[in-house]
Amino acid sequence: MDFVTVDRNTPLLLPVDMRDWVAEDDPVHFILEAVDRVDLSAFKVKRTRAGKSQYPPRMLLALLIYSYSHGLFGSRRIERATYRDVCVRYLTGDTHPDHDTICAFRRENHAAFTVCFLEALLLVRELKLGTVAIDGTHLRTNLSKDRNVTYERAQQLETRLSADIEALCTQAEQADNTDVDEHLPAEIARRQSLREQMDAAPANKPT
């Protein structure tokens, strides 16, 4: 019987294009498109020592919006997603901001973050980019009834979204205050060590 060859050790011959791994209708595209149009002048930019670059506020904003819309609130979980989640790796350009950076960005820019979060969601709607779900609020921008929404209804939607965003920020803060590092212990984190632990396990069983 022939089986598909699964080779995890041979390096890929051609560079990976991460765009091929993300579906065309994935919300990550809608969020990135909207965030590109948001004015981020109110965000704080730290003066860093020479040689140390910081992550772009636009990328961190998109990372938080995408993560919160997918139920990822703790900064440690978001950091791990930059390694494990293909869409998040695409969003960050395969960079990996640590949890302290993610948490500090939200805390230090809370007011600007909530304003830009709302603006990005409304842009998703206005630009007919797709559907983004935030805490049960769906922005289906390609429906004709949305194109004819009244001013009063638009104000109601904006108010509701603002409340939802504030609730998400509160949930994120709570997650960061209670989150713990769930990484494997250092002594078994590497594959070789884990293999040795597993090989030794039968010998340690009581007879």
Z-matrix of the N, CA and C atoms (Angstrom, degrees):
N
C 1 1.471
C 2 1.524 1 109.31
N 3 1.327 2 116.02 1 134.95
C 4 1.462 3 120.57 2 179.43
C 5 1.526 4 110.39 3 -90.60
N 6 1.310 5 115.69 4 136.71
C 7 1.455 6 121.45 5 176.91
C 8 1.529 7 109.30 6 -120.59
N 9 1.303 8 116.00 7 151.80
C 10 1.456 9 120.89 8 174.72
C 11 1.520 10 108.82 9 -66.01
N 12 1.317 11 117.24 10 133.25
C 13 1.458 12 121.36 11 178.97
C 14 1.523 13 110.09 12 -73.45
N 15 1.308 14 115.85 13 123.98
C 16 1.460 15 122.00 14 176.96
C 17 1.524 16 107.64 15 -111.92
N 18 1.307 17 116.66 16 102.76
C 19 1.461 18 122.09 17 -174.85
C 20 1.529 19 109.12 18 -116.52
N 21 1.321 20 116.14 19 109.26
C 22 1.464 21 120.58 20 -178.41
C 23 1.522 22 113.07 21 -96.65
N 24 1.311 23 116.97 22 -1.02
C 25 1.457 24 120.23 23 -172.63
C 26 1.522 25 114.45 24 -105.95
N 27 1.325 26 118.11 25 -27.61
C 28 1.461 27 121.10 26 -178.38
C 29 1.526 28 110.41 27 -79.90
N 30 1.309 29 118.36 28 124.78
C 31 1.471 30 120.49 29 178.65
C 32 1.531 31 111.21 30 -60.69
N 33 1.331 32 116.64 31 148.02
C 34 1.452 33 121.13 32 177.05
C 35 1.524 34 109.76 33 -66.91
N 36 1.328 35 115.69 34 139.55
C 37 1.457 36 120.10 35 -177.18
C 38 1.526 37 111.96 36 -74.84
N 39 1.327 38 116.49 37 -29.67
C 40 1.459 39 120.91 38 -179.04
C 41 1.527 40 109.58 39 -116.35
N 42 1.328 41 117.65 40 149.41
C 43 1.471 42 119.57 41 176.97
C 44 1.527 43 111.05 42 -60.34
N 45 1.319 44 115.89 43 145.00
C 46 1.461 45 121.19 44 179.62
C 47 1.528 46 109.80 45 -78.04
N 48 1.312 47 116.81 46 134.56
C 49 1.455 48 122.38 47 171.60
C 50 1.528 49 106.48 48 -103.98
N 51 1.331 50 117.30 49 103.50
C 52 1.457 51 121.26 50 -174.17
C 53 1.522 52 112.87 51 -63.59
N 54 1.315 53 117.18 52 -19.74
C 55 1.466 54 119.98 53 178.02
C 56 1.525 55 111.15 54 -62.60
N 57 1.326 56 116.01 55 -27.33
C 58 1.463 57 119.85 56 179.08
C 59 1.523 58 111.98 57 -71.70
N 60 1.319 59 117.68 58 -16.36
C 61 1.466 60 121.66 59 -176.80
C 62 1.528 61 112.50 60 -92.95
N 63 1.333 62 116.70 61 -9.13
C 64 1.466 63 120.27 62 -174.56
C 65 1.521 64 109.58 63 -113.21
N 66 1.310 65 116.68 64 126.86
C 67 1.462 66 121.70 65 -179.90
C 68 1.531 67 110.46 66 -60.91
N 69 1.318 68 115.99 67 146.43
C 70 1.464 69 120.58 68 -177.44
C 71 1.522 70 112.72 69 -62.38
N 72 1.340 71 117.01 70 -28.50
C 73 1.456 72 119.93 71 -178.06
C 74 1.521 73 112.38 72 -99.29
N 75 1.321 74 117.99 73 13.85
C 76 1.463 75 119.64 74 178.49
C 77 1.529 76 109.41 75 -68.24
N 78 1.342 77 117.62 76 139.91
C 79 1.476 78 120.75 77 -179.26
C 80 1.521 79 114.33 78 -57.64
N 81 1.321 80 118.23 79 -19.61
C 82 1.464 81 119.36 80 -179.30
C 83 1.530 82 110.71 81 -59.29
N 84 1.331 83 117.58 82 -35.33
C 85 1.463 84 120.28 83 178.70
C 86 1.516 85 110.97 84 -67.64
N 87 1.338 86 116.58 85 -41.75
C 88 1.457 87 120.66 86 -178.85
C 89 1.530 88 110.33 87 -64.18
N 90 1.327 89 115.40 88 -43.01
C 91 1.460 90 120.44 89 -177.65
C 92 1.533 91 110.48 90 -66.68
N 93 1.321 92 117.19 91 -44.65
C 94 1.457 93 120.17 92 179.86
C 95 1.530 94 110.83 93 -62.27
N 96 1.324 95 116.74 94 -41.36
C 97 1.461 96 120.72 95 179.91
C 98 1.523 97 110.60 96 -62.63
N 99 1.334 98 116.46 97 -43.26
C 100 1.466 99 120.27 98 -179.25
C 101 1.525 100 111.39 99 -69.03
N 102 1.329 101 116.69 100 -44.18
C 103 1.464 102 120.40 101 -178.18
C 104 1.525 103 110.94 102 -63.65
N 105 1.317 104 117.71 103 -31.42
C 106 1.467 105 121.20 104 177.71
C 107 1.528 106 111.78 105 -62.02
N 108 1.335 107 117.09 106 -21.35
C 109 1.461 108 121.09 107 -175.93
C 110 1.531 109 112.74 108 -101.22
N 111 1.324 110 117.25 109 -1.15
C 112 1.459 111 121.42 110 -177.10
C 113 1.529 112 110.10 111 -87.90
N 114 1.323 113 116.29 112 140.15
C 115 1.459 114 121.91 113 176.72
C 116 1.525 115 109.33 114 -78.87
N 117 1.317 116 116.73 115 117.42
C 118 1.465 117 121.29 116 -177.00
C 119 1.526 118 112.28 117 -107.13
N 120 1.319 119 117.50 118 21.07
C 121 1.460 120 120.48 119 -176.01
C 122 1.523 121 112.81 120 -64.41
N 123 1.355 122 117.64 121 -21.53
C 124 1.470 123 120.26 122 -178.55
C 125 1.524 124 112.68 123 -81.53
N 126 1.325 125 117.83 124 -9.49
C 127 1.456 126 120.18 125 -178.47
C 128 1.529 127 110.53 126 -76.63
N 129 1.326 128 114.29 127 143.03
C 130 1.451 129 120.48 128 179.10
C 131 1.524 130 109.76 129 -77.06
N 132 1.316 131 115.08 130 136.75
C 133 1.459 132 121.24 131 175.68
C 134 1.519 133 107.11 132 -120.19
N 135 1.317 134 116.25 133 118.32
C 136 1.452 135 120.67 134 -177.06
C 137 1.527 136 111.25 135 -75.52
N 138 1.304 137 114.39 136 144.52
C 139 1.458 138 120.46 137 171.48
C 140 1.524 139 107.14 138 -83.30
N 141 1.300 140 117.06 139 114.30
C 142 1.459 141 120.60 140 -176.27
C 143 1.520 142 110.18 141 -105.47
N 144 1.321 143 114.17 142 156.81
C 145 1.460 144 118.80 143 179.56
C 146 1.531 145 109.97 144 -66.56
N 147 1.313 146 114.89 145 156.64
C 148 1.462 147 121.06 146 -176.88
C 149 1.519 148 110.97 147 -55.82
N 150 1.330 149 114.48 148 136.91
C 151 1.459 150 119.52 149 177.55
C 152 1.509 151 114.79 150 89.62
N 153 1.328 152 118.31 151 -9.47
C 154 1.464 153 120.84 152 -178.91
C 155 1.522 154 108.77 153 -112.14
N 156 1.318 155 116.39 154 111.58
C 157 1.463 156 121.16 155 -179.47
C 158 1.525 157 110.01 156 -88.37
N 159 1.321 158 116.20 157 154.45
C 160 1.452 159 120.86 158 176.67
C 161 1.520 160 109.53 159 -113.81
N 162 1.319 161 114.80 160 160.72
C 163 1.460 162 119.53 161 -177.95
C 164 1.528 163 109.78 162 -77.02
N 165 1.338 164 116.92 163 142.20
C 166 1.467 165 120.28 164 -178.75
C 167 1.533 166 111.10 165 -63.97
N 168 1.329 167 118.32 166 133.88
C 169 1.462 168 120.86 167 177.68
C 170 1.528 169 112.75 168 -56.24
N 171 1.318 170 117.38 169 -34.19
C 172 1.462 171 120.31 170 -178.68
C 173 1.530 172 110.92 171 -64.58
N 174 1.322 173 116.90 172 -39.47
C 175 1.461 174 119.71 173 178.19
C 176 1.525 175 110.87 174 -68.95
N 177 1.342 176 117.42 175 -42.17
C 178 1.462 177 120.48 176 -179.34
C 179 1.526 178 111.21 177 -65.87
N 180 1.329 179 116.58 178 -37.81
C 181 1.467 180 119.79 179 176.42
C 182 1.518 181 110.32 180 -61.89
N 183 1.323 182 117.38 181 -47.77
C 184 1.466 183 120.83 182 178.89
C 185 1.521 184 111.03 183 -62.64
N 186 1.332 185 116.83 184 -37.93
C 187 1.465 186 120.69 185 179.49
C 188 1.517 187 110.91 186 -62.14
N 189 1.321 188 117.62 187 -44.30
C 190 1.466 189 120.42 188 -179.26
C 191 1.522 190 111.22 189 -69.09
N 192 1.321 191 117.95 190 -42.54
C 193 1.463 192 120.09 191 178.95
C 194 1.524 193 110.06 192 -60.42
N 195 1.322 194 116.60 193 -47.16
C 196 1.469 195 120.09 194 -179.22
C 197 1.520 196 110.69 195 -64.24
N 198 1.315 197 117.20 196 -43.19
C 199 1.462 198 120.70 197 -177.84
C 200 1.522 199 111.12 198 -65.47
N 201 1.326 200 117.56 199 -46.74
C 202 1.461 201 120.43 200 -178.92
C 203 1.523 202 111.46 201 -64.11
N 204 1.326 203 117.08 202 -35.39
C 205 1.464 204 119.65 203 179.64
C 206 1.522 205 111.81 204 -71.39
N 207 1.344 206 116.54 205 -12.91
C 208 1.464 207 120.61 206 177.71
C 209 1.536 208 111.98 207 -112.72
N 210 1.321 209 116.03 208 18.56
C 211 1.461 210 119.95 209 173.70
C 212 1.511 211 115.18 210 78.14
N 213 1.326 212 118.08 211 15.65
C 214 1.464 213 121.73 212 176.69
C 215 1.524 214 108.16 213 -100.40
N 216 1.336 215 117.52 214 112.08
C 217 1.455 216 120.62 215 -175.46
C 218 1.527 217 113.12 216 -114.58
N 219 1.314 218 118.01 217 -42.05
C 220 1.448 219 120.15 218 -179.74
C 221 1.521 220 111.34 219 -66.27
N 222 1.328 221 116.96 220 136.64
C 223 1.460 222 120.19 221 -177.80
C 224 1.522 223 112.49 222 -64.36
N 225 1.329 224 117.23 223 -30.26
C 226 1.467 225 119.61 224 176.33
C 227 1.525 226 110.48 225 -66.73
N 228 1.319 227 117.28 226 -40.11
C 229 1.467 228 120.40 227 178.58
C 230 1.522 229 110.43 228 -65.81
N 231 1.332 230 116.60 229 -38.51
C 232 1.463 231 119.90 230 178.90
C 233 1.524 232 109.73 231 -66.45
N 234 1.318 233 116.92 232 -41.83
C 235 1.461 234 120.07 233 176.84
C 236 1.527 235 110.64 234 -57.81
N 237 1.343 236 117.37 235 -45.39
C 238 1.463 237 119.76 236 179.69
C 239 1.519 238 111.26 237 -64.49
N 240 1.343 239 116.44 238 -33.17
C 241 1.467 240 119.70 239 179.53
C 242 1.520 241 111.51 240 -64.41
N 243 1.339 242 117.81 241 -26.55
C 244 1.461 243 119.68 242 178.52
C 245 1.521 244 111.61 243 -67.78
N 246 1.321 245 117.09 244 -14.81
C 247 1.466 246 121.81 245 175.02
C 248 1.527 247 111.60 246 -101.81
N 249 1.331 248 117.67 247 -35.76
C 250 1.452 249 121.45 248 -168.34
C 251 1.518 250 114.60 249 -98.86
N 252 1.320 251 117.66 250 -26.64
C 253 1.462 252 122.06 251 -174.17
C 254 1.521 253 109.38 252 -100.84
N 255 1.334 254 117.18 253 119.63
C 256 1.459 255 121.07 254 -176.28
C 257 1.526 256 111.41 255 -60.41
N 258 1.331 257 117.41 256 -42.90
C 259 1.469 258 120.32 257 -178.65
C 260 1.523 259 111.11 258 -64.41
N 261 1.315 260 116.55 259 -38.52
C 262 1.465 261 120.02 260 178.75
C 263 1.526 262 110.13 261 -69.37
N 264 1.326 263 117.07 262 -38.75
C 265 1.467 264 120.13 263 177.50
C 266 1.527 265 110.09 264 -63.30
N 267 1.324 266 116.02 265 -37.11
C 268 1.466 267 119.82 266 176.47
C 269 1.530 268 110.21 267 -65.70
N 270 1.327 269 116.25 268 -44.83
C 271 1.468 270 121.67 269 -178.69
C 272 1.530 271 111.00 270 -59.42
N 273 1.325 272 116.30 271 -42.32
C 274 1.466 273 120.56 272 -176.91
C 275 1.522 274 112.77 273 -87.13
N 276 1.331 275 117.36 274 0.45
C 277 1.453 276 119.91 275 -176.39
C 278 1.514 277 112.15 276 64.10
N 279 1.336 278 115.50 277 33.04
C 280 1.461 279 123.16 278 -179.73
C 281 1.526 280 112.20 279 61.02
N 282 1.326 281 115.60 280 31.14
C 283 1.468 282 120.62 281 168.70
C 284 1.528 283 107.12 282 -102.29
N 285 1.333 284 116.88 283 165.33
C 286 1.458 285 119.62 284 -170.55
C 287 1.526 286 111.38 285 -138.44
N 288 1.341 287 117.35 286 78.65
C 289 1.467 288 119.12 287 175.85
C 290 1.525 289 110.26 288 -61.13
N 291 1.337 290 116.71 289 136.76
C 292 1.465 291 119.30 290 -178.56
C 293 1.521 292 110.61 291 -77.80
N 294 1.324 293 115.53 292 169.03
C 295 1.470 294 119.93 293 -173.40
C 296 1.525 295 112.18 294 -65.19
N 297 1.331 296 118.13 295 -31.26
C 298 1.461 297 120.14 296 177.98
C 299 1.530 298 110.57 297 -65.29
N 300 1.317 299 116.59 298 -40.65
C 301 1.465 300 121.06 299 178.77
C 302 1.526 301 110.75 300 -64.26
N 303 1.333 302 116.21 301 -43.90
C 304 1.466 303 121.33 302 -178.86
C 305 1.520 304 110.53 303 -63.93
N 306 1.327 305 115.96 304 -47.19
C 307 1.461 306 120.84 305 -178.59
C 308 1.523 307 111.00 306 -64.89
N 309 1.326 308 117.39 307 -45.50
C 310 1.463 309 121.27 308 -178.86
C 311 1.519 310 111.25 309 -62.92
N 312 1.323 311 117.33 310 -37.62
C 313 1.463 312 120.76 311 179.48
C 314 1.527 313 110.41 312 -60.79
N 315 1.336 314 117.08 313 -44.40
C 316 1.458 315 119.74 314 -180.00
C 317 1.518 316 111.93 315 -68.18
N 318 1.331 317 116.81 316 -43.90
C 319 1.457 318 120.52 317 -176.91
C 320 1.526 319 112.46 318 -67.72
N 321 1.312 320 116.73 319 -43.90
C 322 1.455 321 120.61 320 -175.72
C 323 1.523 322 112.96 321 -75.28
N 324 1.324 323 116.66 322 -17.75
C 325 1.469 324 120.58 323 -177.96
C 326 1.526 325 111.08 324 -123.92
N 327 1.319 326 116.31 325 34.04
C 328 1.474 327 119.23 326 -172.11
C 329 1.529 328 112.00 327 -55.08
N 330 1.322 329 117.32 328 -51.05
C 331 1.468 330 120.28 329 -176.78
C 332 1.530 331 110.86 330 -63.36
N 333 1.333 332 116.34 331 -48.29
C 334 1.468 333 119.79 332 -179.74
C 335 1.520 334 110.73 333 -65.00
N 336 1.321 335 115.88 334 -36.34
C 337 1.464 336 120.16 335 -179.13
C 338 1.519 337 111.61 336 -63.14
N 339 1.331 338 117.32 337 -47.63
C 340 1.459 339 119.98 338 -178.22
C 341 1.531 340 111.42 339 -65.20
N 342 1.326 341 116.87 340 -37.90
C 343 1.466 342 120.32 341 178.66
C 344 1.530 343 110.38 342 -64.86
N 345 1.332 344 116.39 343 -46.88
C 346 1.460 345 120.24 344 -177.81
C 347 1.523 346 111.81 345 -71.47
N 348 1.317 347 116.60 346 -31.70
C 349 1.460 348 121.18 347 174.82
C 350 1.526 349 109.16 348 -59.31
N 351 1.324 350 116.16 349 -50.12
C 352 1.466 351 120.77 350 179.06
C 353 1.523 352 111.05 351 -62.28
N 354 1.323 353 116.80 352 -44.15
C 355 1.463 354 120.31 353 -178.95
C 356 1.530 355 111.04 354 -61.94
N 357 1.331 356 116.04 355 -39.71
C 358 1.466 357 119.48 356 179.87
C 359 1.520 358 110.86 357 -65.24
N 360 1.326 359 116.98 358 -41.63
C 361 1.464 360 119.91 359 179.86
C 362 1.528 361 111.19 360 -65.28
N 363 1.319 362 116.54 361 -40.03
C 364 1.460 363 119.75 362 178.81
C 365 1.530 364 110.63 363 -68.28
N 366 1.316 365 116.94 364 -34.02
C 367 1.458 366 119.77 365 176.46
C 368 1.523 367 111.62 366 -66.92
N 369 1.333 368 116.16 367 -37.80
C 370 1.464 369 119.59 368 175.03
C 371 1.518 370 109.31 369 -55.12
N 372 1.308 371 115.19 370 -42.50
C 373 1.462 372 120.47 371 -178.86
C 374 1.520 373 111.94 372 -69.07
N 375 1.333 374 116.62 373 -47.51
C 376 1.459 375 120.88 374 -175.92
C 377 1.529 376 112.06 375 -67.88
N 378 1.313 377 116.50 376 -34.85
C 379 1.453 378 120.33 377 -177.34
C 380 1.516 379 113.21 378 -85.93
N 381 1.347 380 115.54 379 0.38
C 382 1.465 381 120.72 380 178.19
C 383 1.539 382 110.77 381 55.38
N 384 1.335 383 114.56 382 46.13
C 385 1.460 384 119.25 383 -175.06
C 386 1.521 385 113.35 384 -86.00
N 387 1.303 386 118.17 385 -16.54
C 388 1.460 387 118.23 386 -178.85
C 389 1.513 388 111.48 387 146.22
N 390 1.328 389 116.82 388 -150.00
C 391 1.456 390 122.29 389 -177.67
C 392 1.518 391 110.18 390 -122.67
N 393 1.314 392 116.48 391 128.06
C 394 1.455 393 122.07 392 173.47
C 395 1.517 394 107.64 393 -125.38
N 396 1.313 395 116.86 394 129.58
C 397 1.458 396 121.35 395 -179.22
C 398 1.519 397 109.23 396 -104.72
N 399 1.319 398 116.45 397 122.88
C 400 1.446 399 122.01 398 177.21
C 401 1.518 400 108.57 399 -123.29
N 402 1.334 401 116.05 400 108.19
C 403 1.458 402 121.53 401 176.27
C 404 1.523 403 111.43 402 51.79
N 405 1.333 404 117.08 403 42.48
C 406 1.457 405 121.15 404 176.80
C 407 1.507 406 114.40 405 89.45
N 408 1.340 407 118.25 406 -8.67
C 409 1.461 408 121.41 407 178.39
C 410 1.523 409 108.65 408 -93.01
N 411 1.326 410 117.52 409 113.43
C 412 1.457 411 121.53 410 -176.70
C 413 1.529 412 109.76 411 -101.12
N 414 1.326 413 115.81 412 129.69
C 415 1.460 414 120.48 413 175.22
C 416 1.514 415 108.35 414 -103.50
N 417 1.307 416 117.14 415 91.06
C 418 1.466 417 120.69 416 178.48
C 419 1.519 418 107.59 417 -91.79
N 420 1.310 419 115.93 418 98.76
C 421 1.459 420 120.15 419 -168.43
C 422 1.514 421 113.66 420 -83.47
N 423 1.318 422 118.86 421 -10.54
C 424 1.451 423 119.46 422 -174.68
C 425 1.529 424 112.20 423 -97.37
N 426 1.331 425 117.68 424 9.78
C 427 1.451 426 120.24 425 179.43
C 428 1.526 427 109.93 426 -90.90
N 429 1.327 428 116.62 427 139.58
C 430 1.457 429 120.68 428 -175.19
C 431 1.523 430 111.80 429 -62.42
N 432 1.345 431 117.52 430 -34.82
C 433 1.461 432 118.95 431 -178.31
C 434 1.525 433 111.35 432 -64.75
N 435 1.345 434 117.52 433 -26.83
C 436 1.448 435 120.22 434 177.94
C 437 1.518 436 110.94 435 -71.13
N 438 1.307 437 117.96 436 -29.87
C 439 1.462 438 120.96 437 -179.29
C 440 1.529 439 111.37 438 -71.79
N 441 1.310 440 116.51 439 -19.46
C 442 1.454 441 120.65 440 -178.06
C 443 1.527 442 111.90 441 -111.70
N 444 1.330 443 116.45 442 22.66
C 445 1.451 444 119.86 443 -177.32
C 446 1.540 445 109.59 444 -64.53
N 447 1.321 446 116.40 445 141.46
C 448 1.458 447 120.68 446 -178.87
C 449 1.513 448 110.69 447 -77.67
N 450 1.325 449 116.54 448 162.64
C 451 1.459 450 120.98 449 178.39
C 452 1.516 451 110.69 450 -60.63
N 453 1.345 452 115.68 451 -41.74
C 454 1.467 453 119.69 452 -179.97
C 455 1.527 454 110.79 453 -61.85
N 456 1.315 455 116.40 454 -43.31
C 457 1.463 456 120.71 455 179.28
C 458 1.527 457 110.81 456 -65.66
N 459 1.334 458 116.28 457 -37.58
C 460 1.459 459 120.10 458 178.21
C 461 1.523 460 110.70 459 -63.39
N 462 1.333 461 116.29 460 -40.10
C 463 1.454 462 120.07 461 178.68
C 464 1.523 463 110.84 462 -65.62
N 465 1.329 464 115.95 463 -39.55
C 466 1.463 465 120.18 464 178.40
C 467 1.526 466 110.43 465 -63.90
N 468 1.326 467 115.91 466 -42.16
C 469 1.456 468 120.30 467 179.27
C 470 1.526 469 110.66 468 -63.59
N 471 1.334 470 116.27 469 -42.91
C 472 1.459 471 119.86 470 -179.67
C 473 1.523 472 111.09 471 -64.06
N 474 1.326 473 116.66 472 -40.83
C 475 1.462 474 120.66 473 178.17
C 476 1.518 475 111.44 474 -63.55
N 477 1.315 476 115.68 475 -42.69
C 478 1.467 477 119.88 476 179.69
C 479 1.516 478 110.88 477 -65.58
N 480 1.318 479 116.97 478 -43.37
C 481 1.457 480 120.15 479 179.57
C 482 1.526 481 111.13 480 -64.31
N 483 1.327 482 117.01 481 -39.55
C 484 1.460 483 120.37 482 178.41
C 485 1.519 484 110.91 483 -60.31
N 486 1.338 485 115.83 484 -42.06
C 487 1.464 486 119.74 485 178.10
C 488 1.526 487 110.94 486 -65.97
N 489 1.332 488 116.29 487 -40.25
C 490 1.469 489 120.31 488 178.97
C 491 1.528 490 110.77 489 -63.50
N 492 1.327 491 116.43 490 -42.36
C 493 1.461 492 120.55 491 -179.40
C 494 1.524 493 110.51 492 -63.83
N 495 1.329 494 116.42 493 -42.42
C 496 1.464 495 119.80 494 178.74
C 497 1.523 496 110.43 495 -63.02
N 498 1.331 497 116.62 496 -38.72
C 499 1.459 498 120.36 497 177.95
C 500 1.525 499 111.12 498 -65.59
N 501 1.327 500 116.84 499 -38.17
C 502 1.463 501 120.80 500 177.79
C 503 1.521 502 110.74 501 -65.09
N 504 1.325 503 117.14 502 -40.43
C 505 1.459 504 120.61 503 178.46
C 506 1.529 505 110.61 504 -64.23
N 507 1.324 506 116.24 505 -39.42
C 508 1.468 507 120.17 506 177.27
C 509 1.520 508 110.49 507 -63.94
N 510 1.320 509 115.89 508 -42.39
C 511 1.457 510 120.15 509 178.48
C 512 1.527 511 111.04 510 -63.92
N 513 1.327 512 116.46 511 -38.99
C 514 1.457 513 120.29 512 178.59
C 515 1.525 514 110.94 513 -65.27
N 516 1.319 515 116.70 514 -41.46
C 517 1.461 516 120.57 515 178.94
C 518 1.525 517 110.66 516 -63.66
N 519 1.321 518 116.95 517 -42.53
C 520 1.457 519 120.76 518 177.48
C 521 1.521 520 111.19 519 -62.61
N 522 1.328 521 115.76 520 -40.03
C 523 1.465 522 119.50 521 179.35
C 524 1.520 523 110.92 522 -64.18
N 525 1.335 524 117.00 523 -40.81
C 526 1.457 525 120.11 524 -179.96
C 527 1.528 526 111.82 525 -68.80
N 528 1.331 527 116.38 526 -29.95
C 529 1.460 528 119.61 527 179.94
C 530 1.524 529 112.90 528 -76.25
N 531 1.327 530 116.09 529 -20.51
C 532 1.469 531 119.64 530 -177.41
C 533 1.510 532 112.64 531 -114.19
N 534 1.337 533 117.10 532 -10.13
C 535 1.459 534 120.71 533 -175.20
C 536 1.519 535 110.34 534 -69.44
N 537 1.325 536 115.66 535 143.44
C 538 1.453 537 122.01 536 176.21
C 539 1.517 538 108.20 537 -125.32
N 540 1.313 539 115.05 538 159.35
C 541 1.452 540 120.11 539 179.80
C 542 1.516 541 109.18 540 -72.72
N 543 1.342 542 115.58 541 115.96
C 544 1.455 543 120.49 542 -176.30
C 545 1.518 544 112.37 543 -100.79
N 546 1.336 545 116.95 544 14.96
C 547 1.459 546 118.91 545 179.17
C 548 1.522 547 110.32 546 -65.38
N 549 1.333 548 116.50 547 153.92
C 550 1.452 549 120.82 548 176.30
C 551 1.520 550 109.55 549 -60.84
N 552 1.329 551 117.53 550 149.28
C 553 1.463 552 119.66 551 175.04
C 554 1.512 553 110.34 552 -53.74
N 555 1.322 554 115.69 553 148.11
C 556 1.456 555 120.50 554 -174.26
C 557 1.517 556 112.47 555 -57.86
N 558 1.355 557 116.06 556 -33.81
C 559 1.461 558 118.14 557 -174.17
C 560 1.516 559 113.59 558 -72.21
N 561 1.363 560 117.98 559 -14.30
C 562 1.459 561 119.07 560 178.26
C 563 1.521 562 111.88 561 -122.98
N 564 1.317 563 116.51 562 10.84
C 565 1.459 564 119.47 563 -175.74
C 566 1.511 565 112.16 564 -70.17
N 567 1.284 566 118.51 565 -36.65
C 568 1.451 567 121.05 566 -178.01
C 569 1.526 568 110.71 567 -84.31
N 570 1.324 569 115.38 568 148.98
C 571 1.460 570 119.97 569 -175.05
C 572 1.511 571 112.90 570 -60.05
N 573 1.332 572 116.49 571 -41.13
C 574 1.449 573 118.76 572 -177.53
C 575 1.517 574 110.78 573 -63.13
N 576 1.311 575 116.54 574 -44.22
C 577 1.457 576 120.19 575 179.43
C 578 1.518 577 110.69 576 -64.49
N 579 1.334 578 116.29 577 -40.70
C 580 1.458 579 119.85 578 179.40
C 581 1.516 580 110.54 579 -63.52
N 582 1.324 581 116.58 580 -41.36
C 583 1.465 582 119.97 581 178.61
C 584 1.528 583 110.67 582 -61.32
N 585 1.332 584 116.42 583 -41.86
C 586 1.460 585 119.92 584 179.44
C 587 1.524 586 111.07 585 -64.86
N 588 1.315 587 117.30 586 -38.33
C 589 1.464 588 121.43 587 177.71
C 590 1.525 589 110.38 588 -62.33
N 591 1.345 590 115.24 589 -43.66
C 592 1.467 591 119.64 590 -178.60
C 593 1.525 592 111.17 591 -68.44
N 594 1.354 593 116.65 592 -38.88
C 595 1.454 594 119.83 593 179.07
C 596 1.509 595 111.59 594 -65.07
N 597 1.322 596 117.16 595 -34.84
C 598 1.448 597 121.12 596 -177.81
C 599 1.517 598 112.93 597 -81.49
N 600 1.324 599 117.32 598 -15.82
C 601 1.463 600 120.65 599 -175.58
C 602 1.516 601 113.96 600 -57.17
N 603 1.363 602 121.92 601 -48.09
C 604 1.468 603 120.83 602 -179.45
C 605 1.515 604 112.91 603 -58.52
N 606 1.352 605 117.17 604 -36.10
C 607 1.460 606 119.82 605 -178.21
C 608 1.504 607 112.10 606 -69.46
N 609 1.338 608 117.26 607 -20.63
C 610 1.449 609 120.69 608 -178.01
C 611 1.511 610 112.91 609 -91.48
N 612 1.332 611 117.65 610 -6.00
C 613 1.452 612 120.21 611 -179.49
C 614 1.517 613 110.78 612 -71.96
N 615 1.335 614 119.62 613 142.24
C 616 1.464 615 121.82 614 179.16
C 617 1.519 616 110.46 615 -66.31
N 618 1.312 617 117.21 616 141.21
C 619 1.457 618 121.37 617 179.85
C 620 1.509 619 110.88 618 -88.39
